[in-house]
Every structure is written in C-alpha cells, then in structure tokens.
Amino acid sequence: MMLVGATFFGLMLCGMPVGFVLGIAGMIGMAQIGERFLAMGPDRFFSGLNLFPFLAMPFFILAGEIMNRTGITDRLIGFADSLVGYLRGGMAHSNMVASVFFAGITGAATADAAAFGNTLVPAMVRQGYSRPFACAVTAAGSIIGPTIPPSTLMVIYGSLMGVSIAGLFAAGILPGILICLVCMAVIAALGRRLGLPKAEGGPSLRHILKSARESVLALVLPVIILGGILGGVTTPTEAASIAVLYALVVGGVVYRKLRFNDLVDMLIRTSILTGVVFLIIASASILGWWMTYNRIPQAIAEGFLTISSNPQMIILMILCLLLIVGLFMDINAALIILAPVLAPLTLTIGMDPIHAGVMIVLALNISLMTPPVGACLFVLASVTGESIERISKALMPFLVAEVAVLFLIAFWADLTLFVPRLLGLR
C-alpha cells in the first residue's frame, strides 16, 4: 500500500499526466496482490469506460465547440448584456448571466472559460476593467457550467454510483443560479470601490426584445436539452447528440458561419479533450478496483466515523477533504477516486444520494478555479496572457462567496432537492 501511495504522489510531483499516474499506480497495486491480477488490468481499463451515459460527454463538448465557432455564444452574450448591462459593472454582470445560458448547453467549465476568455475578457478590458478582474469574473462564472445541467461531472458521478442523472441535473439548477446571483452581488459590492464602468441610461425594452429575437435559436437549445432529459423523453446521451445536430443546423445553415475546415478542427479538438477525460476515467478504474479490494473506502469511512458520528461534522470533513484534494488533483480523477469512498459514507449519515452527488460535484467544481492546478485558471492565462497569480488574487472575493454557497447547499438539503421533488424525480 505504501508503494502505491509513493508511486502515485511521486509521479504527480514529477509532472506526469494524471491518467498515466493513475494507471501505473493501479497496476503496481495489482502486482502487489499477485501477478495473476495484472491480467485484470486491460479488462478494468475497458470496463471503466463501458458505460452508455459516458457517450454524452463528447457530444456536449462538440456542441460547445460548434457554438463558439459559429457565433451562437456571441448572441447569448448579447442577450445577457441587454438584461443587465446597464448596471455598474454591467459587462461583469453580463458575463455571469451569459455563463448561465452557456451552461445549459455544454456543461463544461473550460469551454466557458475559453469562449469568454477570447470574447468577453478583451471587451471588458476595452471598457476599462482590469484584465485580472475580467479573468477572475470569467473564472468564477465558468464553474456554473458543470453545475447547471447538462454537467459532464454529474454524468460521471451518476454513471459510477448508480444515481439518477436526471435527478442530479434537476438538483443542479438552483445551486447554479445561486452561484450566479451571489457572484453578481460580489460584483455590485466591488463596483464603486473598484470604479467599475457603468453604462449610461437604464434598461431598454426595445434592446431586450431585439437581442432576444437575435438569440432565440440559441436560447431554444437549453430548453430542448433539459426538457428532453428532465421530461424523460430522451437520455442524456440522446439529448447531447440532438444538441450537436441542432448546433450544426443553426450555425451552418441558419447563421452560415460553419466551414468544412472548421468542422475538422472541432472534431480534432473534441477528440483530444474526450481522450484526456476517458484516459483518466479508465485508468482510475484500475486504481479504484485496487482500493476496493483492500477495503480502503471502508477504512476511510470508519476513520471519519471514529472522529465524529455527528452528520454535520462528517459533512464538514467531507467538504474540507474535497476542497483540499481539488487543489492538487484533476477533478475528473478526484471524482472517480473519491466518489466510491464518500458516497457510502454519506448514505451512512442519511444523506439523499442526489443531495450528496451535487455537494461532491460542486465542491470539485470550485477547485477548477483554485491554484495550483485549477484548469480554468490555466485556460484563461493561456488565452489572455495574464498571470495565474494576478488572476487568483482578483478571484478571492468570488472564491469566498462560492465556498459559502457550497456550505449552504451541503447543509440545506431542501434547497438542493426542491426541483427534483417538484419534477417527481425524488
């Protein structure tokens, strides 16, 4: 067991890609049990991916790529700006609202960060915002993507733990909207102190209606996706494939902004992103089997319960563990490794499986914007040329606010489960 742990952390410190780290550590663990168990490695590698809902991930990623390339994202931003752009810090507010719209289509934080890093951040800088603040707003809003459905993390969690993906999607709606509202409150509070720009005049109904008309085809897509999944008409995978077809028709036929070369580039990028995630999932299944064989999840659960049997204290310890692990590990790997450990523990203390799933996913989402391995920070730094240190400093008020939302969600089950119960999914 010590050798597996030393291998895992040693390779991570050396900078080896996390997918290879997980696979190598898992195979060493199997070899320790007995050489004959090494033959199980390829089977576990395949079994880790042999789940139908996982097909939804590449489709949602591709849908986001098409939206970015064909200008659908720009129309969503324009509609968001018509709603809140007149406030002090209007473009920052628009960034948050646009993240909610964008989240209802792709479910990927890095896609949000890349799209808005290329469009909204330069526009905010031209209007007088500092580049670190513009990047911080974009990073804070990006985690709304994997919180509001569809969410690739929720697909992974639901598939691995046998929890209703539709129920998880429904439970993510209010937390995602709450994150948006709390971040907008932070922007409003910082508005005067930072001297954020304020547009002249107030809201214009004519402008709102014009923007709504221009973006109506983009706004219909989240309705199709969520309506199909939550209404039980389509599976998440079927809804994701419909999203791709719809985005292709709107972007290529209606807006006429899609070329064949663009399609090839998007398919290549989708394949790369999907390959990275699937390699992590498959490799983590090998390490996960070794951990289960050695009863490590049960030992950790028992360790938590020996410290305290109070459900609130155990939830607090789970949140602290997730936030700390998220600082140093890719969230997909962290979810695959920790979910089998923590999910049984949450059942022991009487947490609803959907409530527990949303809590775990949201805690890991927050790590997307925390250094040293926050994926959204790296995306924004590469896209905008801003340093991670300056972005992280500007991000602190938003980070504190979103952690507060996480604790509210974790300790107030009725808030998380309100929508699933309303839709008869709980």
C-alpha positions as CSV (number, residue, x, y, z in Angstrom):
1,M,0.0,0.0,0.0
2,M,2.9,2.3,0.8
3,L,4.5,1.6,-2.5
4,V,1.3,2.5,-4.4
5,G,1.0,5.8,-2.5
6,A,4.6,6.7,-3.0
7,T,4.3,5.9,-6.7
8,F,1.2,8.0,-7.1
9,F,2.4,11.1,-5.3
10,G,6.0,10.7,-6.7
11,L,4.8,10.6,-10.3
12,M,2.4,13.5,-9.7
13,L,5.2,15.7,-8.3
14,C,7.3,14.8,-11.4
15,G,4.6,16.2,-13.6
16,M,3.4,13.0,-15.3
17,P,-0.1,13.3,-16.8
18,V,-2.6,12.2,-14.2
19,G,-4.1,9.5,-16.5
20,F,-0.8,7.7,-16.6
21,V,-0.2,8.2,-12.9
22,L,-3.5,6.5,-12.0
23,G,-2.9,3.6,-14.4
24,I,0.7,2.9,-13.2
25,A,-0.2,3.2,-9.5
26,G,-3.2,0.9,-10.1
27,M,-1.1,-1.7,-11.9
28,I,1.6,-1.7,-9.2
29,G,-1.2,-2.3,-6.7
30,M,-2.5,-5.2,-8.7
31,A,1.0,-6.7,-8.9
32,Q,1.4,-6.5,-5.1
33,I,-1.8,-8.5,-4.7
34,G,-0.5,-11.2,-7.1
35,E,1.0,-11.4,-10.6
36,R,-2.1,-13.1,-11.9
37,F,-4.1,-10.0,-11.1
38,L,-2.1,-8.0,-13.6
39,A,-4.1,-9.7,-16.3
40,M,-7.2,-7.9,-15.0
41,G,-5.7,-4.5,-15.9
42,P,-6.9,-4.4,-19.5
43,D,-10.3,-5.6,-18.5
44,R,-10.7,-3.0,-15.8
45,F,-9.4,-0.3,-18.3
46,F,-12.2,-1.2,-20.7
47,S,-14.9,-1.7,-18.1
48,G,-14.2,1.7,-16.7
49,L,-15.4,3.2,-20.0
50,N,-18.1,0.7,-20.9
51,L,-21.0,2.8,-19.7
52,F,-23.5,4.2,-22.2
53,P,-24.0,7.6,-20.4
54,F,-20.3,8.4,-21.0
55,L,-21.2,8.9,-24.7
56,A,-22.9,12.1,-23.7
57,M,-19.6,13.8,-22.9
58,P,-18.0,14.1,-26.4
59,F,-21.3,15.3,-27.8
60,F,-21.7,18.1,-25.2
61,I,-18.1,19.1,-25.8
62,L,-18.6,19.2,-29.6
63,A,-21.8,21.2,-29.2
64,G,-19.9,23.8,-27.2
65,E,-17.2,23.9,-29.9
66,I,-19.8,24.5,-32.6
67,M,-21.4,27.3,-30.6
68,N,-18.1,29.1,-30.1
69,R,-17.1,28.8,-33.7
70,T,-20.4,29.8,-35.3
71,G,-21.2,32.8,-33.1
72,I,-24.0,31.3,-31.1
73,T,-22.1,32.2,-28.0
74,D,-21.8,35.8,-29.0
75,R,-25.6,36.0,-29.4
76,L,-26.1,34.6,-25.9
77,I,-23.7,37.2,-24.6
78,G,-25.6,40.0,-26.4
79,F,-28.9,38.9,-24.8
80,A,-27.3,38.7,-21.4
81,D,-25.9,42.2,-21.9
82,S,-29.3,43.6,-22.8
83,L,-30.7,42.3,-19.5
84,V,-28.0,43.5,-17.0
85,G,-25.5,45.6,-19.0
86,Y,-26.9,48.9,-17.7
87,L,-25.8,48.1,-14.1
88,R,-22.5,49.3,-12.7
89,G,-20.0,46.7,-13.8
90,G,-22.5,45.8,-16.5
91,M,-20.2,43.6,-18.6
92,A,-19.2,41.7,-15.5
93,H,-22.8,41.0,-14.7
94,S,-23.4,40.1,-18.3
95,N,-20.5,37.6,-18.1
96,M,-22.3,35.9,-15.2
97,V,-25.7,35.7,-16.9
98,A,-24.1,34.5,-20.1
99,S,-22.4,31.7,-18.2
100,V,-25.9,30.5,-17.0
101,F,-27.1,30.4,-20.6
102,F,-23.9,28.8,-21.9
103,A,-24.1,26.2,-19.0
104,G,-27.4,25.0,-20.2
105,I,-25.8,23.7,-23.4
106,T,-22.2,22.5,-22.9
107,G,-21.8,21.7,-19.2
108,A,-18.1,22.3,-19.4
109,A,-16.2,24.9,-17.4
110,T,-13.1,25.0,-19.6
111,A,-15.3,25.6,-22.7
112,D,-16.9,28.6,-20.9
113,A,-13.5,29.9,-19.8
114,A,-12.0,29.6,-23.3
115,A,-15.0,31.1,-25.1
116,F,-15.4,34.1,-22.8
117,G,-11.6,34.5,-22.4
118,N,-11.5,35.1,-26.2
119,T,-14.5,37.4,-26.4
120,L,-15.7,39.0,-23.1
121,V,-12.3,39.5,-21.4
122,P,-10.9,41.7,-24.2
123,A,-14.2,43.5,-24.5
124,M,-14.2,44.2,-20.7
125,V,-10.6,45.4,-20.9
126,R,-11.5,47.9,-23.6
127,Q,-14.3,49.2,-21.4
128,G,-11.9,49.9,-18.6
129,Y,-11.9,46.8,-16.5
130,S,-8.5,45.5,-15.3
131,R,-7.5,42.3,-17.1
132,P,-7.1,40.3,-13.8
133,F,-10.6,41.3,-12.7
134,A,-12.1,40.4,-16.1
135,C,-10.4,37.0,-15.9
136,A,-11.5,36.5,-12.3
137,V,-15.1,37.2,-13.2
138,T,-14.9,34.7,-16.1
139,A,-13.3,32.0,-13.9
140,A,-15.9,32.5,-11.2
141,G,-18.7,32.2,-13.8
142,S,-17.2,29.2,-15.5
143,I,-17.9,26.8,-12.7
144,I,-21.6,27.4,-13.3
145,G,-21.2,25.3,-16.5
146,P,-20.7,21.9,-14.7
147,T,-23.2,22.8,-12.0
148,I,-26.3,23.8,-14.1
149,P,-27.3,20.8,-16.3
150,P,-26.1,19.3,-18.5
151,S,-23.0,18.6,-16.5
152,T,-20.3,16.1,-17.6
153,L,-19.2,15.6,-13.9
154,M,-22.8,14.7,-13.0
155,V,-22.8,12.2,-15.9
156,I,-19.7,10.6,-14.5
157,Y,-21.0,10.6,-10.9
158,G,-24.4,9.3,-11.8
159,S,-23.0,6.5,-14.0
160,L,-20.4,5.3,-11.5
161,M,-22.6,5.5,-8.4
162,G,-25.9,4.4,-10.0
163,V,-27.6,7.7,-9.1
164,S,-30.3,9.2,-11.4
165,I,-28.6,11.5,-13.8
166,A,-31.8,13.3,-14.5
167,G,-32.2,13.8,-10.7
168,L,-28.7,15.2,-10.4
169,F,-29.4,17.5,-13.4
170,A,-32.5,18.8,-11.7
171,A,-30.8,19.3,-8.4
172,G,-28.0,21.4,-10.0
173,I,-30.3,24.1,-11.3
174,L,-30.9,26.1,-8.1
175,P,-27.2,25.9,-6.9
176,G,-26.0,27.1,-10.3
177,I,-28.4,30.0,-10.3
178,L,-27.5,30.8,-6.7
179,I,-23.8,30.9,-7.6
180,C,-24.6,33.4,-10.4
181,L,-26.6,35.6,-8.1
182,V,-24.0,35.6,-5.3
183,C,-21.2,36.5,-7.8
184,M,-23.3,39.3,-9.1
185,A,-23.7,40.5,-5.5
186,V,-19.9,40.5,-5.2
187,I,-19.6,42.5,-8.4
188,A,-22.1,45.0,-7.1
189,A,-20.3,45.3,-3.8
190,L,-17.0,45.9,-5.5
191,G,-18.5,48.2,-8.1
192,R,-17.8,51.6,-6.5
193,R,-14.7,50.6,-4.7
194,L,-13.0,49.4,-7.9
195,G,-14.7,52.1,-10.0
196,L,-16.2,49.6,-12.4
197,P,-17.7,51.1,-15.6
198,K,-21.4,51.9,-15.7
199,A,-23.4,52.3,-18.9
200,E,-25.4,55.5,-19.5
201,G,-29.1,55.2,-19.3
202,G,-31.3,52.3,-18.0
203,P,-32.7,49.1,-19.3
204,S,-34.3,49.3,-22.8
205,L,-37.2,47.0,-23.6
206,R,-36.6,47.5,-27.3
207,H,-33.0,46.4,-26.9
208,I,-34.0,43.4,-24.8
209,L,-36.6,42.3,-27.4
210,K,-34.2,42.9,-30.3
211,S,-31.5,40.8,-28.6
212,A,-34.0,38.1,-27.7
213,R,-35.1,37.8,-31.3
214,E,-31.5,37.6,-32.5
215,S,-30.6,34.9,-29.9
216,V,-33.9,32.9,-29.8
217,L,-32.4,30.0,-31.7
218,A,-29.6,29.8,-29.2
219,L,-31.9,30.1,-26.2
220,V,-34.1,27.2,-27.5
221,L,-31.2,24.7,-27.3
222,P,-31.1,24.5,-23.4
223,V,-34.9,24.1,-23.4
224,I,-34.5,21.1,-25.8
225,I,-31.7,19.5,-23.8
226,L,-33.2,20.0,-20.3
227,G,-36.8,19.4,-21.4
228,G,-35.9,16.1,-23.0
229,I,-33.8,14.8,-20.1
230,L,-36.0,16.0,-17.2
231,G,-39.2,15.1,-19.0
232,G,-38.0,11.6,-19.5
233,V,-38.2,11.9,-23.3
234,T,-34.5,11.4,-24.0
235,T,-31.5,10.0,-22.2
236,P,-28.5,12.4,-21.6
237,T,-26.7,10.8,-24.5
238,E,-29.6,11.3,-26.9
239,A,-30.1,14.9,-25.7
240,A,-26.3,15.6,-26.3
241,S,-26.5,14.2,-29.8
242,I,-29.6,16.3,-30.5
243,A,-27.7,19.3,-29.2
244,V,-24.9,18.7,-31.7
245,L,-27.3,18.3,-34.6
246,Y,-29.2,21.4,-33.6
247,A,-26.0,23.5,-33.3
248,L,-24.8,22.3,-36.7
249,V,-28.1,23.3,-38.3
250,V,-28.3,26.7,-36.6
251,G,-24.6,27.5,-37.0
252,G,-24.1,26.1,-40.5
253,V,-27.5,26.5,-42.2
254,V,-29.1,29.5,-40.5
255,Y,-26.1,31.6,-39.5
256,R,-23.9,30.3,-42.3
257,K,-20.7,30.5,-40.2
258,L,-19.5,26.9,-40.4
259,R,-16.9,25.7,-42.9
260,F,-15.7,22.2,-43.5
261,N,-12.2,23.1,-42.2
262,D,-13.8,24.4,-39.0
263,L,-15.7,21.1,-38.6
264,V,-12.5,19.1,-38.9
265,D,-10.7,21.3,-36.3
266,M,-13.7,21.0,-33.9
267,L,-13.7,17.2,-34.2
268,I,-10.0,17.0,-33.6
269,R,-10.3,19.3,-30.5
270,T,-13.3,17.3,-29.2
271,S,-11.4,14.0,-29.7
272,I,-8.4,15.3,-27.8
273,L,-10.5,16.6,-24.9
274,T,-12.6,13.5,-24.7
275,G,-9.5,11.3,-24.9
276,V,-7.9,13.0,-22.0
277,V,-11.0,12.6,-19.8
278,F,-11.6,9.0,-20.9
279,L,-8.0,8.1,-20.2
280,I,-8.3,9.4,-16.7
281,I,-11.6,7.5,-16.1
282,A,-10.3,4.2,-17.5
283,S,-7.0,4.4,-15.5
284,A,-8.8,5.5,-12.3
285,S,-11.0,2.4,-12.6
286,I,-7.9,0.2,-12.2
287,L,-6.8,2.1,-9.1
288,G,-10.3,2.2,-7.8
289,W,-10.6,-1.6,-8.0
290,W,-7.3,-2.0,-6.0
291,M,-8.7,0.4,-3.4
292,T,-11.9,-1.6,-3.2
293,Y,-10.0,-4.9,-2.9
294,N,-8.0,-3.5,0.0
295,R,-11.2,-2.1,1.6
296,I,-9.7,1.4,1.6
297,P,-13.1,3.2,1.2
298,Q,-14.5,1.3,4.2
299,A,-11.4,2.1,6.2
300,I,-11.7,5.8,5.4
301,A,-15.4,5.8,6.2
302,E,-14.7,4.1,9.5
303,G,-12.0,6.6,10.2
304,F,-14.4,9.5,9.7
305,L,-17.0,7.9,11.9
306,T,-14.5,7.4,14.7
307,I,-13.7,11.1,14.8
308,S,-17.4,12.0,15.0
309,S,-20.8,10.4,14.4
310,N,-22.5,13.8,14.0
311,P,-23.8,14.1,10.4
312,Q,-23.0,17.8,10.2
313,M,-19.4,17.3,11.3
314,I,-18.9,14.5,8.8
315,I,-20.3,16.7,6.0
316,L,-17.8,19.4,7.1
317,M,-14.9,16.9,7.0
318,I,-16.0,15.7,3.5
319,L,-16.1,19.2,2.2
320,C,-12.7,20.0,3.6
321,L,-11.3,16.8,2.1
322,L,-12.8,17.6,-1.3
323,L,-11.6,21.2,-1.3
324,I,-8.0,20.2,-0.3
325,V,-7.8,17.3,-2.8
326,G,-9.2,19.6,-5.5
327,L,-6.2,21.9,-5.0
328,F,-3.8,19.3,-6.3
329,M,-5.7,16.8,-8.4
330,D,-7.6,16.9,-11.7
331,I,-11.3,17.0,-10.8
332,N,-12.2,14.0,-13.0
333,A,-9.6,11.8,-11.3
334,A,-10.6,13.1,-7.9
335,L,-14.3,12.4,-8.6
336,I,-13.6,8.9,-9.8
337,I,-11.4,8.0,-6.9
338,L,-13.3,9.7,-4.1
339,A,-16.9,9.1,-5.1
340,P,-16.8,5.4,-4.2
341,V,-15.2,6.3,-0.9
342,L,-17.5,9.2,0.1
343,A,-20.9,8.1,-1.4
344,P,-21.3,5.2,1.0
345,L,-20.3,7.4,3.9
346,T,-23.0,10.0,3.0
347,L,-25.6,7.1,2.9
348,T,-24.4,6.1,6.4
349,I,-25.3,9.5,7.8
350,G,-28.6,9.6,6.0
351,M,-27.9,12.0,3.1
352,D,-30.0,11.7,0.0
353,P,-27.8,10.3,-2.9
354,I,-28.8,13.1,-5.2
355,H,-28.0,15.7,-2.5
356,A,-24.7,14.1,-1.8
357,G,-23.8,13.9,-5.5
358,V,-24.5,17.6,-6.1
359,M,-22.5,18.5,-3.0
360,I,-19.5,16.5,-4.1
361,V,-19.6,17.8,-7.7
362,L,-20.0,21.4,-6.6
363,A,-17.0,21.1,-4.2
364,L,-14.8,19.7,-7.0
365,N,-16.1,22.4,-9.4
366,I,-14.8,25.1,-7.2
367,S,-11.3,23.5,-7.5
368,L,-11.4,24.4,-11.2
369,M,-10.5,28.0,-10.2
370,T,-8.1,27.4,-7.4
371,P,-4.3,27.2,-7.9
372,P,-2.0,25.3,-8.4
373,V,-3.9,23.0,-10.8
374,G,-7.2,24.9,-11.5
375,A,-8.0,24.1,-15.1
376,C,-9.9,27.3,-15.8
377,L,-7.1,29.4,-14.5
378,F,-4.7,27.8,-16.9
379,V,-7.1,28.2,-19.8
380,L,-7.6,31.9,-19.1
381,A,-3.9,32.5,-18.5
382,S,-3.1,30.9,-21.9
383,V,-5.9,32.7,-23.8
384,T,-5.4,36.2,-22.3
385,G,-1.7,36.2,-21.4
386,E,-2.5,37.2,-17.8
387,S,-0.6,35.6,-15.0
388,I,-2.2,33.0,-12.8
389,E,-1.1,34.8,-9.7
390,R,-2.8,38.1,-10.6
391,I,-6.0,36.2,-11.6
392,S,-6.0,34.3,-8.4
393,K,-5.7,37.4,-6.3
394,A,-8.6,39.1,-8.1
395,L,-10.6,35.9,-7.7
396,M,-10.5,35.7,-3.9
397,P,-13.8,37.5,-3.2
398,F,-15.6,35.3,-5.7
399,L,-14.0,32.2,-4.3
400,V,-15.1,33.0,-0.7
401,A,-18.6,33.7,-2.0
402,E,-18.8,30.4,-3.9
403,V,-17.5,28.4,-0.9
404,A,-20.2,29.9,1.2
405,V,-22.8,28.7,-1.4
406,L,-21.2,25.3,-1.2
407,F,-21.7,25.1,2.5
408,L,-25.3,26.4,2.2
409,I,-26.0,23.6,-0.4
410,A,-24.3,21.0,1.7
411,F,-26.2,21.8,4.9
412,W,-29.6,22.7,3.4
413,A,-30.9,19.6,1.7
414,D,-34.3,21.0,0.9
415,L,-32.8,23.7,-1.3
416,T,-30.9,21.2,-3.4
417,L,-33.8,18.7,-3.7
418,F,-36.6,21.3,-4.3
419,V,-36.5,21.0,-8.1
420,P,-36.1,17.1,-8.2
421,R,-39.1,16.8,-5.9
422,L,-41.1,19.3,-8.0
423,L,-40.4,17.3,-11.1
424,G,-41.2,14.0,-9.4
425,L,-37.5,12.8,-9.7
426,R,-37.2,12.3,-5.9
